């Protein structure tokens, strides 16, 4: 089997499992007595271990196995979760994440995890002095009798039943080791090693960890999924050294159900087995009565329901979606051209056909864009763990509240927004929320709250990060801004509190002194702002001293296809994104004023800057000074406005954004280009660069 073709699938699914493990571990930390969460964690870890072993990543599989041992004790009520156990398991998850990342980058997933393994093994042995008395595994011969009756949970039963329905062999295997064997754990390992080459062990009794530590008699049993025939497997097991006997029983749905209710060993004895090796095996039945007394009906019904619902999702490679978008972009350009031709030729049949094609392509456009839409949960889901670790390191109590995680954004935006949000969240946790002592002194609860919220509004997505901490200290921010030359002293009194808060985005605040002066706010926020604006978005701050701070990030839904206003300047055509346009208008030459060397025009009881696109782009064949009246388009960047002069409005259109390519340097004021229906290239204006 060519493993390379499955590598990308392994990486995707491993990342999914690791994310699920992190989320469920955080849930378990909130409810450490909830065994149902432990069961989910154990299943996910077991699946990850199996995938890693199948792909040959032994280090990853081995570490997951050690974590599985701890979880197995917890789910069997032999170990109580405590802080040091959570910390160790989280370290293990971090190491697994690092290994998968190494594999993603072409490595072999190798990492020195000896200290984590040692800590996990110590937890299993019950050697940690902080562990409860129930931490140690039950010893053979103690109150927990070692027998060969296997209790399946709902998930395990579901896996076995579904495997039968899909045509796999589901086997119940009992193995006995000779009484004179000196290294029975080694012989048991050889059996498991043999079996794992040809299938998957779903459940064993005693547990794998007890068998490894020789905490079992001279026999064990297990459920197994494979494509091998029972007789062949039985022969292979018996050929191993010092194996006293082996019994392999093939199961169907009926016998599996019977075994799950009446005890594995008892039911297996009643099932016809191959006669090649019906040797006596140690299969004590001391706990079969108790096994039969446990209600099994719910465990039977639940998995049958789950198995009946097939998955309705598929994984699609990102590159394929990019190719699809590029092909659709070409189709959109041709559609616009056909609409122009139909308007010129004016034949009813052609017009009707083009109109129908336009409606169909519009629906297709919506579907293509939705295919590229990804819930922001794919970014948000890593933040609870990050906030938990950061709060613990700062000795703070912080509650992260996430709202609107199902809100969708284009994949291109999702890929880029993660780092700015990480910085804003760290800023809120580290510098926004007060220390416990400061919160209590201010009459607040000892637990701070950081809210991460996403929601749609028009053609935009808003992401808000709000804390109930210190807030922005106006006096200190103003003093720092004056000192760094960001504002003049005479301007300070006229600034509102929100305008003062925006000063935190100034590069002048990125100094070490800020950390002590204004609680670290402003460090690197100029980088955050630049990144968000490069995505066509904006970020603003609102704050009240002593009550907290809110960062509001506005982002476009997609960066691939946008609605734009097409304008004309001489022989050139330009596109301005509609998301940046407030309104269009007409001004007379006498309305233009010169204020401190800047051109200004009246707009709704105020004056806003007037910028000449003809001068900015050096358009030679248009002289706006000769015009008595000039068309303008009012643009917005956050709360600031400006007006751009244009010669003529062509109209609104859907345009496909194309980058300028690696051979052209970054052009100020230009966000990219688009191809119009007549084949002409129009530059897409980036209004954000015109408003300072």
Secondary structure, 3 states (H helix, E strand, C coil): CCCHHHHHHHHHHHHHHHHHHHHHHHHHHHCCCCHHHHHHHHHHHHHHHHHHHHHCCHHHHHHHHHHHHHHHHHHCCCCCCCHHHHHHHHHHHHHHHHHHHHHHCCCCCCCCCHHHHHHHHHHHHCCCCCCCHHHCCCCCCCCCCCCCCCCCCHHHHHHHHHHHHCCCEEEEEEEEECCCCCCHHHHHHHHHHHHHHHEEEEEEECCHHHHHCCCCCCEEEEEEEECCCHHHHHHHHHCCCCEEEEEEEEECHHHHHHHHHHCHHHHHHHCCCCCCCCCCCCCCCCCHHHHHHCCCHHHHHHHHHHHHCCCCCCCCCHHHHHHHHHHHHHHHHHHHHHHHHHHHHCCHHHHHHHHHHHHHHHHHHHHHHHHCEEECHHHHCCHHHHHHHHHHHHCCEEEEEEECCCCEEEHHHHHHHHHHHHHHHHHHHHHHCCCHHHHHHCCCCCEEEEEEEEEEECCEEEEEEEECCCCCCHHHHHHHHHHCCCCCHHHHHHCCHHHHHHHHHCHHHCCCHHHHHCCCCCCCHHHHHHHHHHCCCEEEEEEECCCEEEEEEEEECCCCEEEEEEEEECCEEEEEEHHHEEEEEEEEHHHCEEECCEEEEECCCCEEEEEEHHHHCCCCCCCHHHCCEEEEEEEEECCEEEEEEECEEEEEEEEECECCCCCCCCCCCEEEEEECCCCCEEEEECHHHHCC
